[in-house]
Amino acid sequence: MSFDEKVTGLGSWTRRRFVQISAASAVSASLGSLAQAEAGGSASMIDVPFEKRNPRIAMIGTGGRGTNLLENLLAADAQVVALCDVVKEKAEHAASLVVGSGQKSPELYTDGPHAFEKMLGRQDVDLVVVATPWNWHAEMAVSAMKHGKDVAVEVPAVTTIEDCWKIVKTSEETRKHCTMLENCCYGYNETLILRMVHAGKFGDLLYGEGAYLHDLREELFSNAGEGLWRRTEHTKRDGNLYPTHGLGPVANYMGVQRGDRFGYIVSMSTPQRGLDAYRKEHLQASDPRMTEKYITGDMNTSLIKTANGLTITVKHTVSTPHPYDRINLIAGTKGIFEDYPPRIYLDGQNKDESWEPIDSWKEYEHPLWKKEGEIAKKIGGHGGMDYIMLYRLLQCVREGLPPDMDVYDAAAWSSVTPLSIASVSRGSAPMEFPDFTRGKWRERKVSAIATQV
């Protein structure tokens, strides 16, 4: 019996829907089961600590995002020994930042798209940070681990179910960590609410919602930065292309991979209109970009059911006018939190069904923000969350702790994209998530970021 039958039952569904589900189950098998069998031979990486050391860091990708990460790493006194980028000038600029911090100039690797392979052969590198276009993440992460390095990868970690299993398998075989740099899990609001959740303030959790609602039209049509590659993704796939900023914090609230897991997903997309309209207004008729065919729906809405019966809504739009919003909602039997703006309602606590500001619960401010909040805000990077994320990553390595989010989280959160694409393409049929922990999610402990530092 499939996960869908166990949770929802099929008796009242139409024959047409039953056929859709049967087809989806077959696709789920092709996406996950064979790879799952392949990945099943090595010991788990759950709760495995980093090797205790002050890590020597190499970076792949020194564009806008890579440079921002580098600045935050340097502010946290990280050792940076090597930098790699296909654009030599960007690597040289990044090197100047390292020198400006008082360190010796890092060695540069700029000789083509595979120059990172030579850099990974160095013996003086412990941790690799990957900040490149999405399609390179899996290859670079796997290569880093096979060269004996721990690796931290920008979001999404990978883009296919096959690569989800590939990073899991490689991490288990090499005993090296692959963690995803999901900065939103380290935001001030997200860490405060996480502590409230684990203090029981919201009761038994029931549902959550996360999103990436961000007007990127100007960026997507720029001739620099992410505009050089990210728009192309909209010509290839229709689904939730960028789920983890909204999903990651909700998954942490719910203890996904730690007593619960994602069960199945149903995804639907609106028509694509936004990018066509934008280019018609802003580009010349002779611009070659006018011939591109975009297929990603302007708004994707995906619904996830967990093994314990909780529900999560995940939304994505980057091609329509919309103020930035990640929604960041969690609700239970005793109350609800919703962000943008941040507000809390607890049963019996609030009068006249009115929301309370998050500042009313400052007692739950996370120790990381109490200790490092001022420097985080000064350095910048998405309100300080980038610094807190990297400070915590370095802390885990320096103190020999397990990572807050491990390779199983990277795989599960990233798998939303390919599964949503499969669901959309099959009339919003439900798609089952692979169990990347192979059953170990039932016994594992809550991440230390939720309860202690």
C-alpha positions in Angstrom: 0.0 0.0 0.0 1.4 3.4 -0.9 1.8 6.3 1.5 -1.1 8.1 -0.3 -3.5 5.2 0.4 -2.4 5.0 4.1 -3.0 8.7 4.7 -5.9 9.6 2.5 -7.6 6.5 1.2 -8.7 6.2 -2.4 -12.2 4.8 -2.1 -14.0 8.1 -2.9 -11.7 9.2 -5.7 -12.7 9.0 -9.3 -11.3 6.4 -11.6 -9.5 9.2 -13.5 -7.8 10.3 -10.3 -6.9 6.8 -9.5 -5.1 6.4 -12.8 -3.3 9.7 -12.2 -2.1 8.4 -8.8 -1.0 5.1 -10.2 1.0 6.9 -12.8 2.5 9.2 -10.2 3.4 6.2 -8.0 5.3 4.7 -11.0 7.1 8.0 -11.5 7.9 8.1 -7.8 9.5 4.7 -8.1 11.6 5.8 -11.0 12.6 8.9 -9.2 13.5 7.4 -5.9 13.4 3.7 -5.3 16.2 2.5 -7.5 18.5 5.3 -6.2 17.4 4.4 -2.7 18.4 0.8 -3.1 21.8 2.0 -4.5 22.4 4.3 -1.5 21.6 1.8 1.2 25.0 0.3 2.0 26.8 2.7 4.3 26.4 3.8 7.8 24.2 6.9 8.5 25.6 10.4 9.0 22.9 11.3 11.5 24.4 13.0 14.5 28.0 12.4 13.3 30.1 15.3 14.5 32.5 17.3 12.4 36.2 16.6 12.9 37.2 19.2 15.5 39.5 21.8 14.0 39.7 25.4 12.9 38.8 24.7 9.3 40.8 25.9 6.3 38.3 27.0 3.7 38.2 27.0 0.0 35.4 28.7 -2.0 33.9 27.9 -5.4 32.1 30.9 -6.8 33.1 34.4 -5.9 30.3 36.4 -7.6 27.7 38.4 -5.8 26.5 35.6 -3.4 30.0 34.1 -3.0 31.5 37.5 -2.1 28.8 38.1 0.5 29.4 34.8 2.1 33.2 35.5 2.1 32.7 38.8 3.8 30.7 37.1 6.6 33.2 34.3 6.9 36.1 36.7 7.3 34.1 38.6 9.9 33.8 35.3 11.8 37.7 34.9 11.6 37.6 32.1 9.1 40.8 31.0 7.4 40.4 31.2 3.6 43.2 29.5 1.6 41.9 29.2 -1.9 39.3 30.7 -4.2 37.8 29.5 -7.5 35.8 31.3 -10.2 35.5 31.2 -14.0 35.8 35.0 -14.0 39.4 35.9 -12.9 38.5 39.4 -11.9 35.9 38.3 -9.5 38.3 35.9 -7.8 41.0 38.6 -7.6 38.5 40.9 -6.0 37.6 38.2 -3.4 41.3 37.7 -2.8 41.7 41.3 -2.0 39.1 41.0 0.7 41.0 38.1 2.3 44.2 40.1 2.2 42.4 43.1 3.7 41.3 41.0 6.6 45.0 40.4 7.5 45.4 37.0 5.9 47.9 36.0 3.2 46.6 36.0 -0.3 44.7 32.8 -1.2 45.6 30.8 -4.2 43.3 31.4 -7.2 41.9 28.8 -9.6 40.4 30.5 -12.6 41.4 28.3 -15.5 37.9 27.2 -16.8 34.8 25.7 -15.3 36.6 22.6 -13.9 39.4 24.5 -12.2 37.7 23.6 -8.9 38.9 20.0 -9.3 42.5 21.0 -9.0 41.7 23.1 -6.0 40.0 20.2 -4.3 43.1 18.2 -4.5 44.9 20.5 -2.0 45.8 19.0 1.3 45.4 22.2 3.2 41.6 22.5 2.7 39.1 21.1 5.3 35.8 22.8 4.3 34.5 23.8 0.8 31.9 26.5 0.3 30.0 26.3 -3.0 28.2 29.4 -4.3 27.7 28.7 -8.0 24.7 28.3 -10.3 22.4 25.4 -9.2 23.3 23.0 -11.9 26.9 22.8 -10.6 26.1 22.1 -7.0 25.8 18.3 -7.1 29.0 17.7 -9.1 31.0 20.1 -6.9 29.6 18.8 -3.6 30.3 15.2 -4.6 33.8 16.0 -5.8 34.6 17.9 -2.5 33.5 14.9 -0.4 35.4 12.4 -2.5 38.5 14.6 -2.0 38.1 14.3 1.7 36.5 17.7 2.4 33.3 18.7 4.2 31.2 20.9 2.0 28.6 23.6 2.5 26.4 24.3 -0.5 24.2 27.2 -1.4 20.5 26.6 -1.9 19.0 24.5 -3.4 21.6 21.9 -2.7 20.7 19.8 -5.8 18.0 19.8 -8.4 17.1 16.1 -9.1 16.1 13.1 -7.0 19.1 11.3 -8.5 21.4 13.9 -7.2 19.6 14.0 -3.8 20.6 10.3 -3.4 24.0 11.0 -4.8 25.0 13.5 -2.1 23.5 11.2 0.6 25.4 8.2 -0.7 28.7 10.1 -1.1 28.4 11.6 2.4 27.8 8.2 3.9 30.6 6.6 2.0 33.2 9.3 2.6 32.1 10.2 6.1 32.2 13.8 5.1 29.4 16.3 5.7 27.3 18.0 3.1 25.2 20.7 4.5 23.1 23.3 2.8 23.6 27.0 3.5 19.9 27.8 4.2 20.3 31.2 5.8 16.6 31.7 6.5 16.8 29.0 9.2 19.1 31.4 11.2 16.9 34.6 11.0 16.1 36.4 14.2 12.4 35.6 13.9 12.9 32.0 12.8 15.3 31.1 15.6 13.1 32.8 18.3 9.9 31.0 17.0 11.8 27.7 16.9 12.6 28.0 20.6 9.0 28.8 21.3 7.8 25.8 19.4 10.1 23.5 21.4 9.0 25.2 24.6 5.4 24.0 23.7 4.0 27.5 23.3 2.1 26.6 20.2 0.9 23.2 21.5 0.8 20.2 19.2 1.7 21.5 15.7 -0.8 21.1 12.9 0.2 23.1 9.8 2.8 25.5 8.5 3.4 27.7 5.4 6.5 29.0 3.8 7.2 30.8 0.5 9.6 32.6 -1.7 7.6 35.6 -3.0 10.1 37.9 -4.6 9.9 40.1 -7.6 13.1 39.2 -9.5 12.0 40.3 -13.0 14.7 43.0 -13.3 17.4 40.7 -12.0 16.3 37.8 -14.3 16.7 40.1 -17.3 19.9 41.7 -16.3 23.2 41.0 -18.1 25.1 40.3 -14.9 24.9 38.2 -11.8 22.1 35.6 -11.6 20.5 37.1 -14.7 23.2 35.3 -16.7 21.8 31.8 -15.8 18.7 31.9 -13.5 16.2 33.0 -16.2 17.2 29.9 -18.2 15.7 27.8 -15.5 12.3 29.2 -16.4 12.6 27.7 -19.9 13.2 24.2 -18.6 10.8 23.3 -15.8 7.4 24.1 -14.3 7.2 23.7 -10.6 8.6 25.1 -7.3 12.1 26.0 -8.4 13.3 27.6 -5.1 11.5 26.1 -2.1 14.0 26.0 0.8 13.9 29.6 2.1 10.3 29.2 3.1 10.3 25.5 3.7 13.5 25.1 5.8 12.3 27.0 8.9 8.9 25.3 8.9 10.6 21.9 8.5 12.7 22.8 11.6 9.6 23.8 13.6 8.0 20.5 12.8 11.0 18.3 13.4 11.1 17.0 9.9 13.7 14.2 9.7 13.6 14.2 13.6 10.4 12.3 14.5 8.5 13.2 11.3 9.3 13.3 7.6 7.8 14.6 4.3 5.3 12.0 3.0 3.9 13.2 -0.3 3.5 16.4 -2.3 0.7 17.8 -4.6 1.8 20.7 -6.7 0.0 23.1 -9.1 1.1 26.1 -11.2 -0.7 29.0 -12.7 0.0 29.9 -16.3 3.2 31.7 -17.2 2.5 35.4 -18.0 4.9 37.6 -16.0 8.2 37.2 -17.9 6.5 37.6 -21.3 4.8 40.8 -20.1 8.0 42.2 -18.6 10.2 41.6 -21.6 7.5 43.0 -24.0 7.7 46.3 -22.0 11.4 46.5 -21.4 13.2 44.8 -24.3 13.7 45.7 -27.9 11.9 43.5 -30.5 15.3 42.5 -31.9 16.6 41.3 -28.5 17.4 37.5 -28.7 15.7 37.0 -25.4 12.4 37.8 -27.1 12.5 34.3 -28.6 12.8 32.4 -25.3 9.9 30.3 -24.3 9.2 30.4 -20.6 7.3 27.5 -19.0 7.5 28.0 -15.3 4.1 29.1 -13.9 4.1 32.5 -12.3 2.8 31.1 -9.0 3.4 27.6 -7.9 1.6 26.3 -4.8 2.7 23.0 -3.4 1.0 21.1 -0.5 3.0 18.6 1.6 1.6 16.0 3.9 4.0 14.6 6.5 4.1 11.1 7.9 2.5 12.3 11.1 -0.3 14.0 9.3 0.8 17.7 9.4 0.4 19.9 6.4 2.7 22.4 4.8 2.0 24.9 2.0 5.0 26.1 -0.1 4.6 28.9 -2.6 6.9 30.3 -5.2 6.8 33.4 -7.5 9.6 35.5 -8.8 8.0 36.8 -12.0 5.1 39.0 -10.8 4.9 42.2 -8.8 5.0 41.2 -5.2 6.6 42.6 -2.0 9.2 40.2 -0.6 7.6 37.7 1.6 8.4 34.2 3.0 5.1 33.9 5.0 6.9 31.8 7.7 3.8 30.5 9.4 3.4 27.8 12.1 0.3 26.9 13.9 -0.8 24.4 16.6 -3.4 23.6 19.1 -2.4 26.6 21.3 -1.7 29.3 18.8 -0.1 30.6 15.6 2.8 32.7 14.4 2.8 34.4 11.0 5.5 36.7 9.6 5.5 39.7 7.3 4.9 41.4 9.6 5.8 39.1 12.5 2.9 38.5 14.9 1.8 35.9 17.4 -1.6 34.8 18.7 -1.8 32.4 21.6 -5.0 30.9 23.1 -6.0 32.7 26.2 -3.0 35.1 25.9 -4.4 37.8 23.6 -7.5 39.9 24.1 -10.2 40.5 21.5 -8.5 38.1 19.1 -5.7 40.6 18.5 -2.2 39.7 17.5 0.8 40.4 19.7 4.1 41.7 18.3 7.0 39.2 18.4 8.9 41.6 20.7 6.5 40.5 23.4 8.3 37.2 23.4 11.9 38.5 23.6 12.6 36.0 26.4 12.9 33.4 23.6 15.5 35.3 21.7 18.0 32.7 20.5 21.4 32.6 22.3 23.2 33.1 18.9 21.4 36.4 18.4 22.0 37.5 22.0 25.7 36.8 21.6 26.4 37.7 18.0 23.4 39.8 16.9 25.1 43.2 16.9 28.0 42.1 14.7 25.6 40.2 12.5 23.6 43.3 11.9 26.7 45.4 11.3 28.2 43.0 8.8 24.8 42.6 7.0 23.8 39.9 4.7 20.0 39.5 4.8 19.5 41.3 8.1 22.4 39.4 9.8 21.2 35.9 9.2 24.1 35.1 6.8 26.6 35.9 9.5 24.7 33.9 12.2 24.6 30.9 9.8 28.3 31.0 9.0 29.3 31.7 12.6 27.3 28.7 13.7 28.8 26.5 10.9 32.3 27.4 12.0 31.3 26.9 15.7 30.1 23.3 14.9 33.4 22.5 13.1 35.6 24.2 15.7 33.9 22.5 18.6 33.4 19.1 16.8 29.6 19.2 16.8 27.2 17.6 14.3 25.8 20.1 11.8 22.5 21.7 12.5 21.1 20.6 9.1 22.8 17.6 7.5 22.9 15.9 4.2 19.5 14.3 4.8 17.9 17.8 5.3 19.7 19.0 2.2 18.3 16.1 0.2 14.7 16.3 1.6 14.3 20.0 1.2 15.8 20.1 -2.2 13.7 17.2 -3.4 10.6 19.4 -3.3 11.6 20.9 -6.7 11.8 17.8 -8.8 8.8 16.2 -7.1 6.7 19.4 -7.6 7.7 19.4 -11.3 6.6 15.8 -11.6 3.3 16.5 -9.9 2.5 19.5 -12.0 3.3 17.6 -15.2 0.9 14.9 -14.2 -2.1 17.0 -13.4 -1.2 17.8 -9.8 -1.0 14.1 -8.9 0.6 13.3 -5.5 4.2 12.3 -5.5 5.8 10.4 -2.7 9.1 11.6 -1.0 11.9 9.2 -0.8 13.0 8.4 2.8 16.5 9.7 2.7 17.2 8.5 6.3 15.9 5.0 5.5 13.7 4.9 8.6 16.1 6.6 11.0 14.0 9.8 11.2 11.8 8.0 13.8 14.5 7.9 16.5 16.8 10.8 15.8 17.2 13.7 18.2 16.1 17.3 17.7 18.8 19.5 16.2 20.8 21.4 18.8 19.9 24.7 17.1 16.4 24.2 18.5 17.3 23.7 22.1 20.8 24.7 22.9 24.0 26.2 21.4 
